[in-house]
Amino acid sequence: MFLLDNFKEKIQDNKKLSSVTVYCRATYKRVIQKTLLFICHFLLCLYGMN
């Protein structure tokens, strides 16, 4: 019985971990997209000034 409970806890921990990983990946992608947009905008502004 103890082993089964322990196993269930591990599964729940894994689910939490995977949801955190997915969230981090999504945030990471969003940050990269915003950074790229900012860089492109910045370069366009510099190019426009010259």
Order of alpha helices (4+ residues) and beta strands (2+ residues): alpha
